[in-house]
Amino acid sequence: MKFAKNLIIIFLLFAIVLGAFAAAEENRKIVVAVVDFTDHTGKNLQNIDQVSTEILSTLLHNTGNFIVVERAKLQSILAEQGFTMSGLVDSTKNAVQVGRLLGADFLITGSILTYGEKIVTFKGYGISTEKIVTELNLNLKILDVNTGNIEYASLLSAQDEVLNTNNNTTRSDVNERVLLNKALESGVKEISVQMEAKKRSVPEKVNVQFFSTPAGADVEIGNVFYGNTPVTIRLNPGLQQVRISLAGYEPWEKTINAYEGLEVKAVLEKKQEEKKVKIEINDGSN
């Protein structure tokens, strides 16, 4: 009887722990960093690159499904690495490196492709009507920091129509920022659907501490520089290629199995000095 009670208690505890783990996994939010958009319209839209970032970051945050890296943190990492926002858009390698340093799962960026008006005229029964259509088109891209692949790409558009009948115009307060917000709202809905399916395949990152003797050595993981020892780095669990190096010392290279709380301690050995060969010239004199 006592054994049966203990068995029931163990089973209930196991069910509670399993349920808590499943709930935590289900509620884990994906970490994203939003990079400034580029403006290809040729219209010199004022601060449209930063405005795009702010709108998209806010919309993503408001879904409750994402943790959005603060812009100040992104800019700090860029300054440390000597990169620019535009450089991230042009270089997947740099984007992946910065994304890993930020602990992000995905980088999101895009481009404002076109912005302008077109007029369609209708005439009949002595009435002339113009339909003025203001349209904005943009593209949106999501880069998987873990693989370096573009996980999602989409073309988005938004427009507003104003009617002008016999010079009586129905006015509209719509401008590029309103249309931008409208287009990005539809984009965020698509992103949420895509990322929800992706969520279960994104591993929970773990904290790994790196030390070296002597301290101050460079830490590279997968050929990406993360900082100098001692340093704590958030990594995907599993096998990782690590290189710890310091001028004047032999590099320390190992494959580690990253898990929460792991401490990696590297003892660096000085490089062997090249043997100096002294050549004596015998000129025959005593």
Secondary structure in CASP SS format (residue, H / E / C, confidence):
PFRMAT SS
TARGET T0000
AUTHOR 0000-0000-0000
METHOD secondary structure of the structure
MODEL  1
M C 1.00
K H 1.00
F H 1.00
A H 1.00
K H 1.00
N H 1.00
L H 1.00
I H 1.00
I H 1.00
I H 1.00
F H 1.00
L H 1.00
L H 1.00
F H 1.00
A H 1.00
I H 1.00
V H 1.00
L H 1.00
G H 1.00
A H 1.00
F H 1.00
A H 1.00
A H 1.00
A H 1.00
E H 1.00
E H 1.00
N H 1.00
R C 1.00
K C 1.00
I E 1.00
V E 1.00
V E 1.00
A E 1.00
V E 1.00
V C 1.00
D C 1.00
F C 1.00
T E 1.00
D E 1.00
H C 1.00
T C 1.00
G C 1.00
K C 1.00
N C 1.00
L C 1.00
Q C 1.00
N C 1.00
I H 1.00
D H 1.00
Q H 1.00
V H 1.00
S H 1.00
T H 1.00
E H 1.00
I H 1.00
L H 1.00
S H 1.00
T H 1.00
L H 1.00
L H 1.00
H H 1.00
N H 1.00
T H 1.00
G C 1.00
N C 1.00
F E 1.00
I E 1.00
V E 1.00
V C 1.00
E C 1.00
R H 1.00
A H 1.00
K H 1.00
L H 1.00
Q H 1.00
S H 1.00
I H 1.00
L H 1.00
A H 1.00
E H 1.00
Q H 1.00
G C 1.00
F C 1.00
T C 1.00
M H 1.00
S H 1.00
G H 1.00
L H 1.00
V H 1.00
D H 1.00
S C 1.00
T H 1.00
K H 1.00
N H 1.00
A H 1.00
V H 1.00
Q H 1.00
V H 1.00
G H 1.00
R H 1.00
L H 1.00
L H 1.00
G C 1.00
A C 1.00
D C 1.00
F E 1.00
L E 1.00
I E 1.00
T E 1.00
G E 1.00
S E 1.00
I E 1.00
L E 1.00
T E 1.00
Y E 1.00
G E 1.00
E E 1.00
K E 1.00
I E 1.00
V E 1.00
T E 1.00
F E 1.00
K E 1.00
G E 1.00
Y C 1.00
G C 1.00
I E 1.00
S E 1.00
T E 1.00
E E 1.00
K E 1.00
I E 1.00
V E 1.00
T E 1.00
E E 1.00
L E 1.00
N E 1.00
L E 1.00
N E 1.00
L E 1.00
K E 1.00
I E 1.00
L E 1.00
D E 1.00
V C 1.00
N C 1.00
T C 1.00
G C 1.00
N C 1.00
I E 1.00
E E 1.00
Y E 1.00
A E 1.00
S E 1.00
L E 1.00
L E 1.00
S E 1.00
A E 1.00
Q E 1.00
D E 1.00
E E 1.00
V E 1.00
L E 1.00
N E 1.00
T E 1.00
N C 1.00
N C 1.00
N E 1.00
T E 1.00
T C 1.00
R C 1.00
S C 1.00
D C 1.00
V C 1.00
N C 1.00
E H 1.00
R H 1.00
V H 1.00
L H 1.00
L H 1.00
N H 1.00
K H 1.00
A H 1.00
L H 1.00
E H 1.00
S H 1.00
G H 1.00
V H 1.00
K H 1.00
E H 1.00
I H 1.00
S H 1.00
V H 1.00
Q H 1.00
M H 1.00
E H 1.00
A H 1.00
K H 1.00
K H 1.00
R H 1.00
S H 1.00
V C 1.00
P C 1.00
E C 1.00
K C 1.00
V E 1.00
N E 1.00
V E 1.00
Q E 1.00
F E 1.00
F E 1.00
S E 1.00
T E 1.00
P C 1.00
A C 1.00
G C 1.00
A C 1.00
D E 1.00
V E 1.00
E E 1.00
I E 1.00
G C 1.00
N C 1.00
V E 1.00
F E 1.00
Y E 1.00
G E 1.00
N E 1.00
T C 1.00
P C 1.00
V E 1.00
T E 1.00
I E 1.00
R E 1.00
L E 1.00
N C 1.00
P C 1.00
G E 1.00
L E 1.00
Q E 1.00
Q E 1.00
V E 1.00
R E 1.00
I E 1.00
S E 1.00
L C 1.00
A C 1.00
G C 1.00
Y E 1.00
E C 1.00
P C 1.00
W E 1.00
E E 1.00
K E 1.00
T E 1.00
I E 1.00
N E 1.00
A E 1.00
Y C 1.00
E C 1.00
G C 1.00
L E 1.00
E E 1.00
V E 1.00
K E 1.00
A E 1.00
V E 1.00
L C 1.00
E C 1.00
K E 1.00
K C 1.00
Q C 1.00
E C 1.00
E C 1.00
K C 1.00
K C 1.00
V C 1.00
K C 1.00
I C 1.00
E C 1.00
I C 1.00
N C 1.00
D C 1.00
G C 1.00
S C 1.00
N C 1.00
END
